[in-house]
Amino acid sequence: MSRHQKRVTLEEVARVAGVSRATVSRVVNGVASVDENIRQTVARHLQHWLPAEPGGQGVGDPARGRHRAGVAQ
């Protein structure tokens, strides 16, 4: 992480996404019971802080095994 990047917390993502901290945690950890619309909303807000990786798969994509990259809990 460069010195100019801020570490984001689950609470910050939850606040801007309009969901609970627990919901953000569930999305980051790939829990299947999260509604797809909510998952997409949280993912969109996470992308604001987390840069995409080469190859088109974003950081924090549970399907690719990157559950917590860059997320401070």
Secondary structure, 3 states (H helix, E strand, C coil): CCCCCCCEEHHHHHHHHCCCHHHHHHHHCCCCCCCHHHHHHHHHHHHHHCCECCCCCECCCHHHCCCCCCEEC
